[in-house]
């Protein structure tokens, strides 16, 4: 999952990606439910996914450092994407 480069620099490798159509359906339905645009739903989803992952860090750290780093790195990545798109 992680490839350590130097002490605290690392690269995260993703193996699974959601099916594009399933993601589109979820975004379309939540846009309809919330009465907002699909772009807005996407940004909200990215932001809240990031928050969820960051909240998981202490719990994942009890399991392993690798899981904690995964949650931290991906939490930052999702929030960064949301902020860039906002």
PDB file with SEQRES, HELIX, SHEET and CRYST1 records, atoms N, CA, C and O in Angstrom:
SEQRES   1 A   86  UNK UNK UNK UNK UNK UNK UNK UNK UNK UNK UNK UNK UNK          
SEQRES   2 A   86  UNK UNK UNK UNK UNK UNK UNK UNK UNK UNK UNK UNK UNK          
SEQRES   3 A   86  UNK UNK UNK UNK UNK UNK UNK UNK UNK UNK UNK UNK UNK          
SEQRES   4 A   86  UNK UNK UNK UNK UNK UNK UNK UNK UNK UNK UNK UNK UNK          
SEQRES   5 A   86  UNK UNK UNK UNK UNK UNK UNK UNK UNK UNK UNK UNK UNK          
SEQRES   6 A   86  UNK UNK UNK UNK UNK UNK UNK UNK UNK UNK UNK UNK UNK          
SEQRES   7 A   86  UNK UNK UNK UNK UNK UNK UNK UNK                              
HELIX    1 AA1 UNK A   20  UNK A   34  1                                  15    
HELIX    2 AA2 UNK A   38  UNK A   63  1                                  26    
HELIX    3 AA3 UNK A   65  UNK A   85  1                                  21    
SHEET    1 AA1 2 UNK A   2  UNK A   6  0                                        
SHEET    2 AA1 2 UNK A   9  UNK A  12 -1                                        
CRYST1    1.000    1.000    1.000  90.00  90.00  90.00 P 1           1          
ATOM      1  N   UNK A   1       0.790  -1.180   0.000  1.00  0.00           N  
ATOM      2  CA  UNK A   1       0.000   0.000   0.000  1.00  0.00           C  
ATOM      3  C   UNK A   1       0.847   1.266   0.000  1.00  0.00           C  
ATOM      4  O   UNK A   1       0.555   2.216  -0.726  1.00  0.00           O  
ATOM      5  N   UNK A   2       1.895   1.275   0.815  1.00  0.00           N  
ATOM      6  CA  UNK A   2       2.800   2.416   0.864  1.00  0.00           C  
ATOM      7  C   UNK A   2       4.188   1.996   0.435  1.00  0.00           C  
ATOM      8  O   UNK A   2       4.636   0.881   0.701  1.00  0.00           O  
ATOM      9  N   UNK A   3       4.841   2.897  -0.223  1.00  0.00           N  
ATOM     10  CA  UNK A   3       6.234   2.691  -0.598  1.00  0.00           C  
ATOM     11  C   UNK A   3       7.012   3.815   0.064  1.00  0.00           C  
ATOM     12  O   UNK A   3       6.892   4.971  -0.342  1.00  0.00           O  
ATOM     13  N   UNK A   4       7.808   3.496   1.077  1.00  0.00           N  
ATOM     14  CA  UNK A   4       8.552   4.521   1.790  1.00  0.00           C  
ATOM     15  C   UNK A   4       9.727   4.975   0.937  1.00  0.00           C  
ATOM     16  O   UNK A   4      10.480   4.156   0.411  1.00  0.00           O  
ATOM     17  N   UNK A   5       9.875   6.268   0.809  1.00  0.00           N  
ATOM     18  CA  UNK A   5      10.964   6.822   0.009  1.00  0.00           C  
ATOM     19  C   UNK A   5      12.090   7.268   0.927  1.00  0.00           C  
ATOM     20  O   UNK A   5      13.212   6.774   0.813  1.00  0.00           O  
ATOM     21  N   UNK A   6      11.807   8.191   1.832  1.00  0.00           N  
ATOM     22  CA  UNK A   6      12.776   8.633   2.831  1.00  0.00           C  
ATOM     23  C   UNK A   6      12.003   8.963   4.097  1.00  0.00           C  
ATOM     24  O   UNK A   6      11.042   9.729   4.036  1.00  0.00           O  
ATOM     25  N   UNK A   7      12.369   8.442   5.181  1.00  0.00           N  
ATOM     26  CA  UNK A   7      11.784   8.638   6.505  1.00  0.00           C  
ATOM     27  C   UNK A   7      10.291   8.959   6.484  1.00  0.00           C  
ATOM     28  O   UNK A   7       9.483   8.066   6.740  1.00  0.00           O  
ATOM     29  N   UNK A   8       9.896  10.185   6.193  1.00  0.00           N  
ATOM     30  CA  UNK A   8       8.477  10.531   6.272  1.00  0.00           C  
ATOM     31  C   UNK A   8       7.882  10.869   4.905  1.00  0.00           C  
ATOM     32  O   UNK A   8       6.744  11.337   4.843  1.00  0.00           O  
ATOM     33  N   UNK A   9       8.597  10.654   3.829  1.00  0.00           N  
ATOM     34  CA  UNK A   9       8.046  10.828   2.485  1.00  0.00           C  
ATOM     35  C   UNK A   9       7.580   9.475   1.984  1.00  0.00           C  
ATOM     36  O   UNK A   9       8.325   8.498   2.058  1.00  0.00           O  
ATOM     37  N   UNK A  10       6.363   9.404   1.477  1.00  0.00           N  
ATOM     38  CA  UNK A  10       5.858   8.130   1.004  1.00  0.00           C  
ATOM     39  C   UNK A  10       4.894   8.331  -0.151  1.00  0.00           C  
ATOM     40  O   UNK A  10       4.361   9.421  -0.363  1.00  0.00           O  
ATOM     41  N   UNK A  11       4.689   7.269  -0.877  1.00  0.00           N  
ATOM     42  CA  UNK A  11       3.762   7.256  -1.999  1.00  0.00           C  
ATOM     43  C   UNK A  11       2.656   6.267  -1.682  1.00  0.00           C  
ATOM     44  O   UNK A  11       2.920   5.152  -1.231  1.00  0.00           O  
ATOM     45  N   UNK A  12       1.425   6.674  -1.917  1.00  0.00           N  
ATOM     46  CA  UNK A  12       0.271   5.822  -1.650  1.00  0.00           C  
ATOM     47  C   UNK A  12      -0.177   5.194  -2.963  1.00  0.00           C  
ATOM     48  O   UNK A  12      -0.390   5.899  -3.949  1.00  0.00           O  
ATOM     49  N   UNK A  13      -0.319   3.871  -2.982  1.00  0.00           N  
ATOM     50  CA  UNK A  13      -0.752   3.155  -4.171  1.00  0.00           C  
ATOM     51  C   UNK A  13      -2.183   2.670  -3.969  1.00  0.00           C  
ATOM     52  O   UNK A  13      -2.487   2.012  -2.974  1.00  0.00           O  
ATOM     53  N   UNK A  14      -3.055   2.994  -4.911  1.00  0.00           N  
ATOM     54  CA  UNK A  14      -4.451   2.552  -4.839  1.00  0.00           C  
ATOM     55  C   UNK A  14      -4.649   1.415  -5.831  1.00  0.00           C  
ATOM     56  O   UNK A  14      -4.213   1.493  -6.980  1.00  0.00           O  
ATOM     57  N   UNK A  15      -5.307   0.367  -5.376  1.00  0.00           N  
ATOM     58  CA  UNK A  15      -5.534  -0.771  -6.255  1.00  0.00           C  
ATOM     59  C   UNK A  15      -6.965  -0.843  -6.756  1.00  0.00           C  
ATOM     60  O   UNK A  15      -7.205  -1.317  -7.866  1.00  0.00           O  
ATOM     61  N   UNK A  16      -7.909  -0.386  -5.966  1.00  0.00           N  
ATOM     62  CA  UNK A  16      -9.314  -0.503  -6.349  1.00  0.00           C  
ATOM     63  C   UNK A  16      -9.908   0.877  -6.604  1.00  0.00           C  
ATOM     64  O   UNK A  16      -9.658   1.815  -5.847  1.00  0.00           O  
ATOM     65  N   UNK A  17     -10.684   0.998  -7.656  1.00  0.00           N  
ATOM     66  CA  UNK A  17     -11.401   2.235  -7.948  1.00  0.00           C  
ATOM     67  C   UNK A  17     -12.871   1.890  -8.134  1.00  0.00           C  
ATOM     68  O   UNK A  17     -13.200   0.835  -8.677  1.00  0.00           O  
ATOM     69  N   UNK A  18     -13.761   2.782  -7.683  1.00  0.00           N  
ATOM     70  CA  UNK A  18     -15.179   2.490  -7.846  1.00  0.00           C  
ATOM     71  C   UNK A  18     -15.578   2.535  -9.318  1.00  0.00           C  
ATOM     72  O   UNK A  18     -14.964   3.240 -10.119  1.00  0.00           O  
ATOM     73  N   UNK A  19     -16.585   1.794  -9.652  1.00  0.00           N  
ATOM     74  CA  UNK A  19     -17.071   1.827 -11.026  1.00  0.00           C  
ATOM     75  C   UNK A  19     -17.630   3.211 -11.311  1.00  0.00           C  
ATOM     76  O   UNK A  19     -18.380   3.763 -10.506  1.00  0.00           O  
ATOM     77  N   UNK A  20     -17.272   3.758 -12.432  1.00  0.00           N  
ATOM     78  CA  UNK A  20     -17.643   5.126 -12.798  1.00  0.00           C  
ATOM     79  C   UNK A  20     -19.159   5.323 -12.746  1.00  0.00           C  
ATOM     80  O   UNK A  20     -19.624   6.323 -12.199  1.00  0.00           O  
ATOM     81  N   UNK A  21     -19.933   4.402 -13.298  1.00  0.00           N  
ATOM     82  CA  UNK A  21     -21.388   4.568 -13.352  1.00  0.00           C  
ATOM     83  C   UNK A  21     -22.009   4.547 -11.958  1.00  0.00           C  
ATOM     84  O   UNK A  21     -22.949   5.298 -11.693  1.00  0.00           O  
ATOM     85  N   UNK A  22     -21.505   3.707 -11.071  1.00  0.00           N  
ATOM     86  CA  UNK A  22     -22.014   3.658  -9.700  1.00  0.00           C  
ATOM     87  C   UNK A  22     -21.785   4.995  -9.013  1.00  0.00           C  
ATOM     88  O   UNK A  22     -22.671   5.499  -8.323  1.00  0.00           O  
ATOM     89  N   UNK A  23     -20.618   5.566  -9.193  1.00  0.00           N  
ATOM     90  CA  UNK A  23     -20.304   6.870  -8.610  1.00  0.00           C  
ATOM     91  C   UNK A  23     -21.230   7.942  -9.180  1.00  0.00           C  
ATOM     92  O   UNK A  23     -21.726   8.785  -8.433  1.00  0.00           O  
ATOM     93  N   UNK A  24     -21.469   7.921 -10.485  1.00  0.00           N  
ATOM     94  CA  UNK A  24     -22.359   8.895 -11.115  1.00  0.00           C  
ATOM     95  C   UNK A  24     -23.775   8.801 -10.562  1.00  0.00           C  
ATOM     96  O   UNK A  24     -24.415   9.821 -10.305  1.00  0.00           O  
ATOM     97  N   UNK A  25     -24.265   7.573 -10.379  1.00  0.00           N  
ATOM     98  CA  UNK A  25     -25.612   7.376  -9.842  1.00  0.00           C  
ATOM     99  C   UNK A  25     -25.713   7.951  -8.435  1.00  0.00           C  
ATOM    100  O   UNK A  25     -26.685   8.635  -8.112  1.00  0.00           O  
ATOM    101  N   UNK A  26     -24.723   7.680  -7.602  1.00  0.00           N  
ATOM    102  CA  UNK A  26     -24.740   8.195  -6.225  1.00  0.00           C  
ATOM    103  C   UNK A  26     -24.747   9.722  -6.207  1.00  0.00           C  
ATOM    104  O   UNK A  26     -25.513  10.331  -5.460  1.00  0.00           O  
ATOM    105  N   UNK A  27     -23.908  10.333  -7.017  1.00  0.00           N  
ATOM    106  CA  UNK A  27     -23.842  11.795  -7.067  1.00  0.00           C  
ATOM    107  C   UNK A  27     -25.159  12.369  -7.597  1.00  0.00           C  
ATOM    108  O   UNK A  27     -25.666  13.348  -7.050  1.00  0.00           O  
ATOM    109  N   UNK A  28     -25.715  11.774  -8.651  1.00  0.00           N  
ATOM    110  CA  UNK A  28     -26.989  12.249  -9.209  1.00  0.00           C  
ATOM    111  C   UNK A  28     -28.102  12.184  -8.171  1.00  0.00           C  
ATOM    112  O   UNK A  28     -28.868  13.136  -8.021  1.00  0.00           O  
ATOM    113  N   UNK A  29     -28.194  11.077  -7.460  1.00  0.00           N  
ATOM    114  CA  UNK A  29     -29.262  10.902  -6.472  1.00  0.00           C  
ATOM    115  C   UNK A  29     -29.107  11.856  -5.292  1.00  0.00           C  
ATOM    116  O   UNK A  29     -30.092  12.434  -4.832  1.00  0.00           O  
ATOM    117  N   UNK A  30     -27.884  12.027  -4.800  1.00  0.00           N  
ATOM    118  CA  UNK A  30     -27.693  12.952  -3.687  1.00  0.00           C  
ATOM    119  C   UNK A  30     -27.928  14.393  -4.118  1.00  0.00           C  
ATOM    120  O   UNK A  30     -28.414  15.195  -3.321  1.00  0.00           O  
ATOM    121  N   UNK A  31     -27.598  14.743  -5.349  1.00  0.00           N  
ATOM    122  CA  UNK A  31     -27.895  16.087  -5.849  1.00  0.00           C  
ATOM    123  C   UNK A  31     -29.403  16.312  -5.855  1.00  0.00           C  
ATOM    124  O   UNK A  31     -29.879  17.389  -5.495  1.00  0.00           O  
ATOM    125  N   UNK A  32     -30.148  15.296  -6.262  1.00  0.00           N  
ATOM    126  CA  UNK A  32     -31.612  15.393  -6.273  1.00  0.00           C  
ATOM    127  C   UNK A  32     -32.143  15.508  -4.844  1.00  0.00           C  
ATOM    128  O   UNK A  32     -33.002  16.346  -4.570  1.00  0.00           O  
ATOM    129  N   UNK A  33     -31.642  14.682  -3.943  1.00  0.00           N  
ATOM    130  CA  UNK A  33     -32.097  14.691  -2.549  1.00  0.00           C  
ATOM    131  C   UNK A  33     -31.801  16.033  -1.876  1.00  0.00           C  
ATOM    132  O   UNK A  33     -32.655  16.587  -1.186  1.00  0.00           O  
ATOM    133  N   UNK A  34     -30.590  16.549  -2.081  1.00  0.00           N  
ATOM    134  CA  UNK A  34     -30.181  17.796  -1.433  1.00  0.00           C  
ATOM    135  C   UNK A  34     -30.648  19.045  -2.178  1.00  0.00           C  
ATOM    136  O   UNK A  34     -30.574  20.151  -1.645  1.00  0.00           O  
ATOM    137  N   UNK A  35     -31.126  18.869  -3.408  1.00  0.00           N  
ATOM    138  CA  UNK A  35     -31.577  20.012  -4.202  1.00  0.00           C  
ATOM    139  C   UNK A  35     -30.440  20.944  -4.582  1.00  0.00           C  
ATOM    140  O   UNK A  35     -30.591  22.165  -4.535  1.00  0.00           O  
ATOM    141  N   UNK A  36     -29.322  20.381  -4.952  1.00  0.00           N  
ATOM    142  CA  UNK A  36     -28.150  21.166  -5.320  1.00  0.00           C  
ATOM    143  C   UNK A  36     -27.490  20.549  -6.548  1.00  0.00           C  
ATOM    144  O   UNK A  36     -27.955  19.532  -7.063  1.00  0.00           O  
ATOM    145  N   UNK A  37     -26.420  21.159  -7.011  1.00  0.00           N  
ATOM    146  CA  UNK A  37     -25.751  20.666  -8.211  1.00  0.00           C  
ATOM    147  C   UNK A  37     -24.900  19.440  -7.909  1.00  0.00           C  
ATOM    148  O   UNK A  37     -24.513  19.197  -6.765  1.00  0.00           O  
ATOM    149  N   UNK A  38     -24.618  18.679  -8.952  1.00  0.00           N  
ATOM    150  CA  UNK A  38     -23.762  17.503  -8.810  1.00  0.00           C  
ATOM    151  C   UNK A  38     -22.342  17.900  -8.421  1.00  0.00           C  
ATOM    152  O   UNK A  38     -21.678  17.174  -7.680  1.00  0.00           O  
ATOM    153  N   UNK A  39     -21.873  19.040  -8.911  1.00  0.00           N  
ATOM    154  CA  UNK A  39     -20.536  19.524  -8.555  1.00  0.00           C  
ATOM    155  C   UNK A  39     -20.464  19.821  -7.055  1.00  0.00           C  
ATOM    156  O   UNK A  39     -19.464  19.520  -6.404  1.00  0.00           O  
ATOM    157  N   UNK A  40     -21.524  20.411  -6.519  1.00  0.00           N  
ATOM    158  CA  UNK A  40     -21.560  20.721  -5.095  1.00  0.00           C  
ATOM    159  C   UNK A  40     -21.574  19.442  -4.259  1.00  0.00           C  
ATOM    160  O   UNK A  40     -20.901  19.367  -3.231  1.00  0.00           O  
ATOM    161  N   UNK A  41     -22.317  18.461  -4.683  1.00  0.00           N  
ATOM    162  CA  UNK A  41     -22.359  17.173  -3.977  1.00  0.00           C  
ATOM    163  C   UNK A  41     -20.986  16.516  -3.994  1.00  0.00           C  
ATOM    164  O   UNK A  41     -20.555  15.953  -2.988  1.00  0.00           O  
ATOM    165  N   UNK A  42     -20.303  16.583  -5.116  1.00  0.00           N  
ATOM    166  CA  UNK A  42     -18.971  15.991  -5.233  1.00  0.00           C  
ATOM    167  C   UNK A  42     -17.996  16.646  -4.261  1.00  0.00           C  
ATOM    168  O   UNK A  42     -17.236  15.958  -3.579  1.00  0.00           O  
ATOM    169  N   UNK A  43     -18.019  17.978  -4.199  1.00  0.00           N  
ATOM    170  CA  UNK A  43     -17.125  18.699  -3.285  1.00  0.00           C  
ATOM    171  C   UNK A  43     -17.446  18.349  -1.837  1.00  0.00           C  
ATOM    172  O   UNK A  43     -16.540  18.113  -1.038  1.00  0.00           O  
ATOM    173  N   UNK A  44     -18.734  18.314  -1.495  1.00  0.00           N  
ATOM    174  CA  UNK A  44     -19.125  17.946  -0.129  1.00  0.00           C  
ATOM    175  C   UNK A  44     -18.681  16.525   0.201  1.00  0.00           C  
ATOM    176  O   UNK A  44     -18.176  16.265   1.293  1.00  0.00           O  
ATOM    177  N   UNK A  45     -18.868  15.619  -0.733  1.00  0.00           N  
ATOM    178  CA  UNK A  45     -18.466  14.231  -0.515  1.00  0.00           C  
ATOM    179  C   UNK A  45     -16.978  14.102  -0.289  1.00  0.00           C  
ATOM    180  O   UNK A  45     -16.544  13.365   0.596  1.00  0.00           O  
ATOM    181  N   UNK A  46     -16.192  14.810  -1.076  1.00  0.00           N  
ATOM    182  CA  UNK A  46     -14.737  14.764  -0.917  1.00  0.00           C  
ATOM    183  C   UNK A  46     -14.322  15.330   0.436  1.00  0.00           C  
ATOM    184  O   UNK A  46     -13.465  14.762   1.113  1.00  0.00           O  
ATOM    185  N   UNK A  47     -14.928  16.447   0.828  1.00  0.00           N  
ATOM    186  CA  UNK A  47     -14.591  17.081   2.095  1.00  0.00           C  
ATOM    187  C   UNK A  47     -14.929  16.166   3.276  1.00  0.00           C  
ATOM    188  O   UNK A  47     -14.100  15.957   4.162  1.00  0.00           O  
ATOM    189  N   UNK A  48     -16.143  15.626   3.281  1.00  0.00           N  
ATOM    190  CA  UNK A  48     -16.548  14.781   4.404  1.00  0.00           C  
ATOM    191  C   UNK A  48     -15.826  13.427   4.416  1.00  0.00           C  
ATOM    192  O   UNK A  48     -15.623  12.843   5.480  1.00  0.00           O  
ATOM    193  N   UNK A  49     -15.447  12.938   3.260  1.00  0.00           N  
ATOM    194  CA  UNK A  49     -14.626  11.723   3.220  1.00  0.00           C  
ATOM    195  C   UNK A  49     -13.282  11.998   3.878  1.00  0.00           C  
ATOM    196  O   UNK A  49     -12.784  11.188   4.660  1.00  0.00           O  
ATOM    197  N   UNK A  50     -12.701  13.144   3.556  1.00  0.00           N  
ATOM    198  CA  UNK A  50     -11.430  13.527   4.171  1.00  0.00           C  
ATOM    199  C   UNK A  50     -11.528  13.656   5.677  1.00  0.00           C  
ATOM    200  O   UNK A  50     -10.656  13.179   6.403  1.00  0.00           O  
ATOM    201  N   UNK A  51     -12.593  14.302   6.155  1.00  0.00           N  
ATOM    202  CA  UNK A  51     -12.781  14.423   7.601  1.00  0.00           C  
ATOM    203  C   UNK A  51     -12.927  13.060   8.264  1.00  0.00           C  
ATOM    204  O   UNK A  51     -12.355  12.806   9.324  1.00  0.00           O  
ATOM    205  N   UNK A  52     -13.691  12.200   7.633  1.00  0.00           N  
ATOM    206  CA  UNK A  52     -13.892  10.850   8.169  1.00  0.00           C  
ATOM    207  C   UNK A  52     -12.554  10.118   8.292  1.00  0.00           C  
ATOM    208  O   UNK A  52     -12.274   9.499   9.318  1.00  0.00           O  
ATOM    209  N   UNK A  53     -11.741  10.188   7.258  1.00  0.00           N  
ATOM    210  CA  UNK A  53     -10.449   9.509   7.285  1.00  0.00           C  
ATOM    211  C   UNK A  53      -9.520  10.097   8.340  1.00  0.00           C  
ATOM    212  O   UNK A  53      -8.806   9.354   9.013  1.00  0.00           O  
ATOM    213  N   UNK A  54      -9.520  11.428   8.494  1.00  0.00           N  
ATOM    214  CA  UNK A  54      -8.675  12.040   9.512  1.00  0.00           C  
ATOM    215  C   UNK A  54      -9.116  11.649  10.921  1.00  0.00           C  
ATOM    216  O   UNK A  54      -8.278  11.475  11.806  1.00  0.00           O  
ATOM    217  N   UNK A  55     -10.411  11.513  11.134  1.00  0.00           N  
ATOM    218  CA  UNK A  55     -10.910  11.083  12.441  1.00  0.00           C  
ATOM    219  C   UNK A  55     -10.501   9.641  12.748  1.00  0.00           C  
ATOM    220  O   UNK A  55     -10.407   9.252  13.912  1.00  0.00           O  
ATOM    221  N   UNK A  56     -10.262   8.855  11.704  1.00  0.00           N  
ATOM    222  CA  UNK A  56      -9.891   7.450  11.890  1.00  0.00           C  
ATOM    223  C   UNK A  56      -8.439   7.250  12.318  1.00  0.00           C  
ATOM    224  O   UNK A  56      -8.091   6.175  12.806  1.00  0.00           O  
ATOM    225  N   UNK A  57      -7.589   8.254  12.147  1.00  0.00           N  
ATOM    226  CA  UNK A  57      -6.149   8.087  12.377  1.00  0.00           C  
ATOM    227  C   UNK A  57      -5.825   7.488  13.745  1.00  0.00           C  
ATOM    228  O   UNK A  57      -5.075   6.513  13.794  1.00  0.00           O  
ATOM    229  N   UNK A  58      -6.345   8.011  14.863  1.00  0.00           N  
ATOM    230  CA  UNK A  58      -5.976   7.420  16.158  1.00  0.00           C  
ATOM    231  C   UNK A  58      -6.398   5.949  16.293  1.00  0.00           C  
ATOM    232  O   UNK A  58      -5.683   5.143  16.889  1.00  0.00           O  
ATOM    233  N   UNK A  59      -7.539   5.619  15.744  1.00  0.00           N  
ATOM    234  CA  UNK A  59      -8.021   4.235  15.830  1.00  0.00           C  
ATOM    235  C   UNK A  59      -7.201   3.300  14.946  1.00  0.00           C  
ATOM    236  O   UNK A  59      -6.892   2.177  15.343  1.00  0.00           O  
ATOM    237  N   UNK A  60      -6.853   3.760  13.755  1.00  0.00           N  
ATOM    238  CA  UNK A  60      -6.033   2.954  12.850  1.00  0.00           C  
ATOM    239  C   UNK A  60      -4.615   2.806  13.385  1.00  0.00           C  
ATOM    240  O   UNK A  60      -3.965   1.789  13.142  1.00  0.00           O  
ATOM    241  N   UNK A  61      -4.129   3.811  14.111  1.00  0.00           N  
ATOM    242  CA  UNK A  61      -2.785   3.737  14.673  1.00  0.00           C  
ATOM    243  C   UNK A  61      -2.677   2.610  15.697  1.00  0.00           C  
ATOM    244  O   UNK A  61      -1.608   2.029  15.880  1.00  0.00           O  
ATOM    245  N   UNK A  62      -3.786   2.307  16.358  1.00  0.00           N  
ATOM    246  CA  UNK A  62      -3.784   1.191  17.316  1.00  0.00           C  
ATOM    247  C   UNK A  62      -3.613  -0.149  16.598  1.00  0.00           C  
ATOM    248  O   UNK A  62      -3.143  -1.124  17.185  1.00  0.00           O  
ATOM    249  N   UNK A  63      -3.999  -0.181  15.327  1.00  0.00           N  
ATOM    250  CA  UNK A  63      -3.862  -1.406  14.536  1.00  0.00           C  
ATOM    251  C   UNK A  63      -2.468  -1.484  13.930  1.00  0.00           C  
ATOM    252  O   UNK A  63      -1.747  -2.462  14.126  1.00  0.00           O  
ATOM    253  N   UNK A  64      -2.096  -0.433  13.185  1.00  0.00           N  
ATOM    254  CA  UNK A  64      -0.751  -0.405  12.605  1.00  0.00           C  
ATOM    255  C   UNK A  64      -0.429   1.003  12.127  1.00  0.00           C  
ATOM    256  O   UNK A  64      -1.321   1.800  11.837  1.00  0.00           O  
ATOM    257  N   UNK A  65       0.852   1.287  12.051  1.00  0.00           N  
ATOM    258  CA  UNK A  65       1.300   2.596  11.564  1.00  0.00           C  
ATOM    259  C   UNK A  65       0.931   2.769  10.090  1.00  0.00           C  
ATOM    260  O   UNK A  65       0.595   3.870   9.654  1.00  0.00           O  
ATOM    261  N   UNK A  66       0.995   1.691   9.338  1.00  0.00           N  
ATOM    262  CA  UNK A  66       0.656   1.764   7.913  1.00  0.00           C  
ATOM    263  C   UNK A  66      -0.803   2.172   7.712  1.00  0.00           C  
ATOM    264  O   UNK A  66      -1.102   2.986   6.839  1.00  0.00           O  
ATOM    265  N   UNK A  67      -1.712   1.615   8.510  1.00  0.00           N  
ATOM    266  CA  UNK A  67      -3.123   1.985   8.386  1.00  0.00           C  
ATOM    267  C   UNK A  67      -3.350   3.442   8.782  1.00  0.00           C  
ATOM    268  O   UNK A  67      -4.158   4.134   8.163  1.00  0.00           O  
ATOM    269  N   UNK A  68      -2.649   3.906   9.800  1.00  0.00           N  
ATOM    270  CA  UNK A  68      -2.773   5.302  10.222  1.00  0.00           C  
ATOM    271  C   UNK A  68      -2.262   6.237   9.129  1.00  0.00           C  
ATOM    272  O   UNK A  68      -2.884   7.261   8.846  1.00  0.00           O  
ATOM    273  N   UNK A  69      -1.129   5.887   8.516  1.00  0.00           N  
ATOM    274  CA  UNK A  69      -0.591   6.710   7.427  1.00  0.00           C  
ATOM    275  C   UNK A  69      -1.536   6.723   6.232  1.00  0.00           C  
ATOM    276  O   UNK A  69      -1.702   7.754   5.580  1.00  0.00           O  
ATOM    277  N   UNK A  70      -2.150   5.590   5.945  1.00  0.00           N  
ATOM    278  CA  UNK A  70      -3.110   5.515   4.849  1.00  0.00           C  
ATOM    279  C   UNK A  70      -4.273   6.466   5.110  1.00  0.00           C  
ATOM    280  O   UNK A  70      -4.653   7.233   4.225  1.00  0.00           O  
ATOM    281  N   UNK A  71      -4.845   6.425   6.318  1.00  0.00           N  
ATOM    282  CA  UNK A  71      -5.970   7.294   6.658  1.00  0.00           C  
ATOM    283  C   UNK A  71      -5.550   8.760   6.610  1.00  0.00           C  
ATOM    284  O   UNK A  71      -6.293   9.597   6.097  1.00  0.00           O  
ATOM    285  N   UNK A  72      -4.383   9.079   7.129  1.00  0.00           N  
ATOM    286  CA  UNK A  72      -3.891  10.454   7.143  1.00  0.00           C  
ATOM    287  C   UNK A  72      -3.648  10.974   5.730  1.00  0.00           C  
ATOM    288  O   UNK A  72      -4.112  12.056   5.372  1.00  0.00           O  
ATOM    289  N   UNK A  73      -2.924  10.205   4.934  1.00  0.00           N  
ATOM    290  CA  UNK A  73      -2.596  10.638   3.575  1.00  0.00           C  
ATOM    291  C   UNK A  73      -3.846  10.818   2.724  1.00  0.00           C  
ATOM    292  O   UNK A  73      -3.969  11.799   1.991  1.00  0.00           O  
ATOM    293  N   UNK A  74      -4.761   9.880   2.822  1.00  0.00           N  
ATOM    294  CA  UNK A  74      -5.971   9.986   2.009  1.00  0.00           C  
ATOM    295  C   UNK A  74      -6.928  11.044   2.536  1.00  0.00           C  
ATOM    296  O   UNK A  74      -7.642  11.666   1.750  1.00  0.00           O  
ATOM    297  N   UNK A  75      -6.960  11.261   3.837  1.00  0.00           N  
ATOM    298  CA  UNK A  75      -7.769  12.341   4.392  1.00  0.00           C  
ATOM    299  C   UNK A  75      -7.316  13.686   3.864  1.00  0.00           C  
ATOM    300  O   UNK A  75      -8.130  14.507   3.442  1.00  0.00           O  
ATOM    301  N   UNK A  76      -6.019  13.905   3.889  1.00  0.00           N  
ATOM    302  CA  UNK A  76      -5.457  15.157   3.368  1.00  0.00           C  
ATOM    303  C   UNK A  76      -5.725  15.269   1.862  1.00  0.00           C  
ATOM    304  O   UNK A  76      -6.052  16.348   1.367  1.00  0.00           O  
ATOM    305  N   UNK A  77      -5.588  14.170   1.148  1.00  0.00           N  
ATOM    306  CA  UNK A  77      -5.810  14.179  -0.309  1.00  0.00           C  
ATOM    307  C   UNK A  77      -7.241  14.563  -0.645  1.00  0.00           C  
ATOM    308  O   UNK A  77      -7.464  15.395  -1.525  1.00  0.00           O  
ATOM    309  N   UNK A  78      -8.234  13.960   0.054  1.00  0.00           N  
ATOM    310  CA  UNK A  78      -9.637  14.259  -0.253  1.00  0.00           C  
ATOM    311  C   UNK A  78     -10.006  15.691   0.110  1.00  0.00           C  
ATOM    312  O   UNK A  78     -10.736  16.345  -0.635  1.00  0.00           O  
ATOM    313  N   UNK A  79      -9.516  16.189   1.239  1.00  0.00           N  
ATOM    314  CA  UNK A  79      -9.812  17.581   1.619  1.00  0.00           C  
ATOM    315  C   UNK A  79      -9.140  18.529   0.645  1.00  0.00           C  
ATOM    316  O   UNK A  79      -9.732  19.545   0.279  1.00  0.00           O  
ATOM    317  N   UNK A  80      -7.937  18.234   0.219  1.00  0.00           N  
ATOM    318  CA  UNK A  80      -7.242  19.064  -0.768  1.00  0.00           C  
ATOM    319  C   UNK A  80      -8.025  19.133  -2.085  1.00  0.00           C  
ATOM    320  O   UNK A  80      -8.154  20.203  -2.680  1.00  0.00           O  
ATOM    321  N   UNK A  81      -8.535  18.007  -2.525  1.00  0.00           N  
ATOM    322  CA  UNK A  81      -9.344  17.983  -3.745  1.00  0.00           C  
ATOM    323  C   UNK A  81     -10.594  18.834  -3.591  1.00  0.00           C  
ATOM    324  O   UNK A  81     -10.964  19.577  -4.500  1.00  0.00           O  
ATOM    325  N   UNK A  82     -11.246  18.724  -2.434  1.00  0.00           N  
ATOM    326  CA  UNK A  82     -12.456  19.502  -2.194  1.00  0.00           C  
ATOM    327  C   UNK A  82     -12.146  20.991  -2.198  1.00  0.00           C  
ATOM    328  O   UNK A  82     -12.890  21.774  -2.788  1.00  0.00           O  
ATOM    329  N   UNK A  83     -11.054  21.396  -1.547  1.00  0.00           N  
ATOM    330  CA  UNK A  83     -10.698  22.799  -1.504  1.00  0.00           C  
ATOM    331  C   UNK A  83     -10.297  23.336  -2.870  1.00  0.00           C  
ATOM    332  O   UNK A  83     -10.592  24.485  -3.199  1.00  0.00           O  
ATOM    333  N   UNK A  84      -9.630  22.513  -3.662  1.00  0.00           N  
ATOM    334  CA  UNK A  84      -9.233  22.929  -5.005  1.00  0.00           C  
ATOM    335  C   UNK A  84     -10.444  23.122  -5.917  1.00  0.00           C  
ATOM    336  O   UNK A  84     -10.441  23.987  -6.793  1.00  0.00           O  
ATOM    337  N   UNK A  85     -11.474  22.309  -5.703  1.00  0.00           N  
ATOM    338  CA  UNK A  85     -12.665  22.366  -6.551  1.00  0.00           C  
ATOM    339  C   UNK A  85     -13.659  23.445  -6.092  1.00  0.00           C  
ATOM    340  O   UNK A  85     -14.512  23.878  -6.867  1.00  0.00           O  
ATOM    341  N   UNK A  86     -13.543  23.872  -4.839  1.00  0.00           N  
ATOM    342  CA  UNK A  86     -14.514  24.838  -4.289  1.00  0.00           C  
ATOM    343  C   UNK A  86     -14.325  26.237  -4.819  1.00  0.00           C  
ATOM    344  O   UNK A  86     -15.067  27.144  -4.443  1.00  0.00           O  
TER     345      UNK A  86                                                      
END                                                                             
